[in-house]
């Protein structure tokens, strides 16, 4: 199967592999940033609720 492959096919496979790696890196970095943002919002939300409870008492 691979005997008939030329430089073009191998070049395309390498090119596509690099593209997939870049896409995965981009998506994982976006996901990590979003998770950090959500955790920050949760912390702020928890603090504001605690302050409201303290003010009510």
Protein Blocks (a to p, Z undefined) as FASTA:
>chain_A
ZZmpcfklmmmmmmmmmmmmmmmmmmmmmmmmmmmmmmmmmmmmmmmmmmmmmmmZZ
